[in-house]
Amino acid sequence: MRISQINIRPSFAAILMSIPVVLIVHFRAACLDFTYDECWTFLGYASSDILSVLTNANPAANNHVLHSLAMKLTAALFGTSEYALRIPVLVSMLVFMYFLFKLSLRLHSKWWWLPFFSVLYQPYLLDYFATARGYALALACTSGVIYHLDRLFTKQRSTDAWWAIGFSLLAAYANFTYLLVLCSAMLALVFGYLKDKNGKRFLWPVISGLFVAILMYYAPISRLIEANELYYGGSTGFFTDTLGSLANRTLYNRFGGFYLSVFYAMTLALASGLLLLNLARGTYKQIGFWIAWIMVLTSGGSVAQHYLIGSPYLIDRTALFLLPLLLLSGYWLLFNSRSSPWKYRIGILLAAACMVNTALNLNFSYQLDFKEHADTGKAIRIIQEHAAPEARFHIGKSTYMNATIMFYKRQLDVHQILPAGLEFCDEAGETPYYYLFAKDVDCVDGKDVEFLKRFPVSDTYLYKRRP
């Protein structure tokens, strides 16, 4: 019996397919140490007052406003354990899976499980459903935008226009990179306004959305610009920086991603062509059209930003939203190809490759983008065991360890550790402990220290000064 002929309700099948990754993500959320950006989010924003979060009073790109507010709420309700602080992203994964199922079912009523499985079983994507940052919330909202755009143009329900704008506003509030999604959604409604005689139902959500966006985004974004915090990205080119870095991360840096980036570029180019063809024919009442619409316009918008205002090209996690869009667009192209059993076999091979990729890269030790911070909690626990109760000291450290050390000082109530900033090694004064990245261990050369432990996952080293 063929898989496509198995008599099982799609919704039940989707739940069964989701269970393994849901369990994996929840286990990782409970056992992984907080990363640098997560610690900074909690200490700098979720621990601040609401007005400071909304206005980005201490401007940094790490303030993903919607997520910072959600983390603040879960901390108040459930405490400050790593798992509790990751509850917002865990919930957003369920929202993402719901919309992913709906989108996949619209792509193909029988073979829907291929795109659903292929998107869901992505190790790099799963990283950010277990990492307390705004990316997962933004991804969930983006999938909601596409779902409601499709419903708007197929069912002609005005409420879906408001839902699409609402989800796009929330996506951008969760991560300002997703302003590209908001602009793409608004252009979709402008397109609807031009095509529909009763255009007001398309126009009012756009006007209202622009007004709300100014109220929500003006203060935090203007402060980011003033502080020159819009700096993370590449300067080489869209193919190398955006598609190349995303391909490498998709393979979890285990293999070179050049050929995968070529596949991504071909998918983007072919989907753009099919999008234009459907525009010319006036056939836009299909889900693949709106998946490609968001993908093409956000990609083009990021390139336009680079040339118009000097914004860096999106890389790795800032380009994360393109990963599900590329895969779903690939299946749209596949399912729209001439009727042949080979297209389904190719789809099965792609889904199998995603499964193998996930199996190869499954780990419960680190998050790829922040592997160097995988063991800070363990290091602070060792220091806690060794430190005298009456002691007060700074930790000699590598530069970008301040947030993680201060988080675990607070989390574990290690009162002996004094607050610190970006000081390197023992710049804050003589210290009895050094916790260093491998590249910085020469800072203890000539010092009378004993080696306590090497942490192989993060490749970090802990030393103690001899009495």
SVG drawing of the C-alpha trace seen along z (x, -y; Angstrom):
<svg xmlns="http://www.w3.org/2000/svg" viewBox="-17 -59 72 61">
<polyline fill="none" stroke="black" stroke-width="0.4" points="0.0,0.0 1.3,-3.4 1.8,-6.0 -0.6,-8.4 -3.4,-5.7 -3.2,-5.1 -6.6,-5.9 -5.8,-8.3 -7.1,-11.8 -4.5,-14.4 -4.8,-16.3 -4.1,-13.1 -1.2,-12.2 0.3,-15.7 0.1,-15.2 1.9,-11.9 4.6,-13.4 5.0,-16.3 5.4,-14.4 9.1,-13.5 10.2,-17.1 8.0,-18.5 9.6,-16.2 13.0,-17.0 12.4,-20.8 11.0,-20.6 13.8,-18.5 16.4,-20.8 14.5,-23.8 14.8,-22.2 18.4,-21.1 20.4,-23.6 22.2,-26.4 21.1,-29.9 22.9,-31.4 24.5,-34.9 21.6,-36.5 19.0,-34.8 20.8,-36.0 21.1,-39.6 17.4,-39.5 16.4,-38.5 18.8,-40.7 18.5,-43.7 14.9,-43.7 12.6,-41.1 13.9,-42.3 13.2,-45.9 10.0,-47.9 7.5,-47.6 8.0,-51.2 11.7,-50.5 11.0,-47.5 8.5,-49.2 10.7,-52.2 14.0,-50.3 15.3,-52.6 18.7,-50.8 18.8,-50.4 20.1,-47.0 19.0,-44.7 18.6,-42.0 15.4,-43.6 12.8,-41.7 10.0,-43.6 7.1,-41.2 9.3,-38.4 10.8,-40.5 7.3,-41.2 6.3,-37.6 9.4,-36.5 8.6,-39.1 5.1,-37.6 6.3,-34.0 9.0,-34.9 6.3,-36.5 4.0,-33.5 6.4,-30.5 9.8,-31.7 13.2,-32.2 14.3,-28.7 15.6,-28.2 12.6,-26.2 10.1,-28.7 11.8,-31.6 11.5,-29.6 7.8,-29.0 6.9,-31.7 8.9,-30.1 7.6,-26.6 4.0,-28.0 4.9,-29.7 6.1,-26.3 2.5,-25.0 1.1,-28.0 3.8,-27.5 2.9,-23.8 -0.8,-24.5 -0.3,-27.0 2.3,-24.8 -0.2,-21.9 -2.8,-24.2 -0.4,-25.5 0.9,-22.0 -2.6,-20.7 -3.4,-23.5 -0.3,-22.6 -1.5,-19.1 -4.5,-17.2 -2.8,-13.8 1.0,-14.5 0.7,-17.4 2.9,-15.4 6.0,-15.9 6.3,-19.7 5.0,-19.4 7.6,-16.9 10.4,-18.6 9.9,-21.9 9.4,-20.6 12.4,-18.3 15.0,-21.0 17.7,-21.1 18.5,-24.8 14.8,-25.7 14.3,-23.6 17.2,-25.4 15.1,-28.6 12.0,-26.9 14.1,-26.1 15.9,-29.4 14.3,-32.3 14.5,-34.9 11.9,-36.5 12.6,-34.4 10.2,-31.6 7.3,-34.1 8.1,-35.9 8.1,-32.6 4.8,-31.6 3.2,-34.9 4.6,-34.9 3.0,-31.5 -0.3,-33.1 0.2,-35.9 0.4,-33.5 -2.5,-31.4 -4.8,-34.5 -3.7,-36.0 -4.6,-32.7 -8.0,-32.7 -8.6,-36.3 -8.2,-35.8 -9.9,-32.4 -12.8,-32.9 -13.1,-36.7 -13.5,-37.3 -12.6,-40.8 -11.7,-39.6 -8.7,-37.7 -7.2,-41.0 -7.2,-42.3 -5.8,-38.9 -3.0,-39.1 -2.0,-42.6 -2.3,-41.8 0.0,-38.8 2.5,-40.8 2.5,-43.6 3.2,-41.0 5.9,-39.3 7.8,-42.6 7.3,-43.3 8.9,-40.0 11.9,-40.8 12.3,-44.0 13.8,-42.1 10.2,-40.9 9.2,-44.5 9.9,-42.9 7.0,-40.6 4.8,-43.5 5.6,-45.4 5.0,-42.3 1.6,-41.7 0.6,-45.3 1.7,-45.1 -0.5,-42.0 -3.5,-44.0 -2.7,-46.9 -2.7,-44.3 -6.1,-43.1 -7.3,-46.7 -6.3,-47.1 -7.9,-43.9 -11.1,-44.1 -14.0,-46.5 -14.9,-46.6 -11.3,-47.6 -12.0,-49.4 -12.0,-46.1 -8.3,-45.8 -7.4,-49.4 -8.6,-50.0 -6.4,-47.3 -3.4,-48.8 -4.1,-52.3 -4.8,-51.1 -1.7,-48.9 0.5,-51.8 -0.9,-53.9 -0.4,-51.1 3.1,-50.4 4.2,-54.0 2.9,-53.9 4.6,-50.5 7.9,-50.8 8.9,-54.5 10.5,-54.8 12.4,-51.4 13.6,-51.5 14.7,-55.2 16.8,-54.4 18.3,-51.4 19.4,-53.6 20.8,-56.3 22.8,-53.7 24.0,-52.2 22.7,-48.8 21.5,-47.7 24.9,-46.1 24.5,-42.4 24.8,-40.9 26.9,-40.6 28.3,-42.9 29.4,-40.5 26.2,-39.7 22.7,-38.1 23.9,-34.7 27.0,-34.4 25.7,-36.1 22.0,-35.2 21.6,-32.0 25.1,-30.8 25.0,-31.3 21.5,-29.8 22.6,-26.7 25.5,-26.2 23.3,-26.5 20.7,-24.2 23.4,-21.5 24.4,-22.5 27.8,-23.5 28.6,-19.8 29.0,-20.0 29.8,-22.9 26.6,-24.4 27.6,-25.7 25.5,-23.2 22.5,-23.7 22.8,-27.4 22.7,-26.9 19.5,-24.8 18.1,-27.7 19.0,-30.2 17.3,-28.0 14.2,-27.6 14.0,-31.4 14.5,-32.1 12.0,-29.5 9.4,-30.4 9.8,-34.1 9.2,-33.1 6.1,-31.0 4.9,-33.9 5.2,-36.3 3.5,-33.8 0.6,-33.5 0.4,-37.2 0.2,-37.6 -2.5,-34.9 -4.4,-36.3 -4.2,-32.9 -3.4,-33.9 -5.9,-31.9 -3.5,-29.2 -1.3,-28.9 2.0,-28.5 1.4,-31.9 1.3,-33.6 4.2,-31.6 6.3,-32.7 5.0,-36.3 6.3,-36.6 9.5,-34.9 10.3,-36.9 9.3,-40.3 11.2,-39.8 14.3,-38.7 14.0,-41.6 13.3,-44.0 16.4,-42.9 18.6,-43.5 16.8,-46.9 17.5,-47.9 21.2,-47.1 21.5,-49.4 19.2,-52.2 20.1,-52.6 23.2,-50.5 21.6,-47.7 23.7,-44.5 22.5,-41.5 20.6,-39.0 22.7,-36.1 22.0,-32.9 19.4,-33.6 18.2,-36.9 17.5,-35.0 15.8,-32.1 12.3,-32.9 13.5,-32.1 14.1,-28.4 10.5,-27.3 9.5,-29.6 12.2,-28.0 11.1,-24.5 7.4,-25.2 8.1,-27.0 10.2,-24.1 7.2,-21.8 4.9,-24.2 7.2,-24.0 7.3,-20.2 3.6,-19.7 2.9,-22.1 5.2,-20.3 3.8,-17.9 2.0,-14.9 4.6,-12.3 5.3,-9.8 8.8,-11.1 7.8,-14.4 6.4,-12.5 9.5,-10.3 11.7,-13.5 9.5,-14.8 10.0,-11.7 13.8,-11.9 13.8,-15.5 11.8,-14.6 14.1,-11.7 17.2,-13.9 15.6,-16.3 15.1,-13.4 18.7,-12.2 20.0,-15.8 18.0,-16.1 19.2,-12.7 22.9,-13.6 22.7,-16.9 20.4,-16.1 22.1,-17.1 21.1,-18.0 24.3,-20.0 24.3,-23.2 22.6,-25.7 24.6,-26.0 24.9,-29.8 26.0,-30.0 27.9,-26.8 30.7,-28.7 28.2,-29.5 27.0,-25.9 28.7,-25.4 28.6,-28.6 26.1,-27.3 28.3,-24.3 31.4,-26.4 29.6,-28.7 28.4,-25.7 32.0,-24.5 33.1,-28.0 30.2,-28.0 31.5,-24.7 35.0,-26.1 34.4,-29.7 34.6,-30.5 31.3,-31.9 32.8,-35.2 34.7,-35.8 33.9,-38.6 35.5,-38.6 35.2,-39.2 35.7,-36.3 38.6,-36.7 36.9,-36.0 36.7,-36.3 35.0,-39.5 31.6,-38.2 30.8,-36.2 29.4,-39.0 25.7,-38.3 25.9,-34.5 28.0,-34.8 25.7,-37.4 22.6,-35.3 24.0,-32.2 25.3,-34.3 21.6,-35.4 20.1,-32.0 22.3,-30.1 22.5,-32.8 26.3,-32.9 26.6,-36.1 30.4,-35.9 30.6,-37.0 30.7,-40.7 28.9,-42.4 31.0,-42.8 30.9,-44.2 33.0,-43.5 36.3,-43.5 38.8,-41.0 40.7,-38.5 41.6,-40.3 41.0,-43.9 38.4,-44.3 41.1,-43.4 42.9,-40.4 40.7,-37.3 40.8,-33.8 39.0,-32.2 39.3,-32.4 36.8,-31.1 38.0,-31.5 37.4,-30.7 40.1,-28.5 41.4,-31.5 42.0,-33.5 43.7,-31.0 47.1,-32.7 45.9,-35.4 46.8,-33.1 50.3,-32.6 52.7,-33.5 50.0,-33.4 50.1,-30.9 46.9,-29.0 45.8,-25.5 43.6,-23.9 40.2,-22.9 38.2,-21.8 37.9,-21.9 34.4,-21.9 34.7,-20.1 31.3,-21.2 32.0,-24.9 35.8,-24.5 36.2,-26.7 38.6,-26.4 38.3,-27.0 41.2,-27.9 41.8,-28.7 44.5,-30.9 46.7,-29.0 46.5,-30.3"/>
</svg>
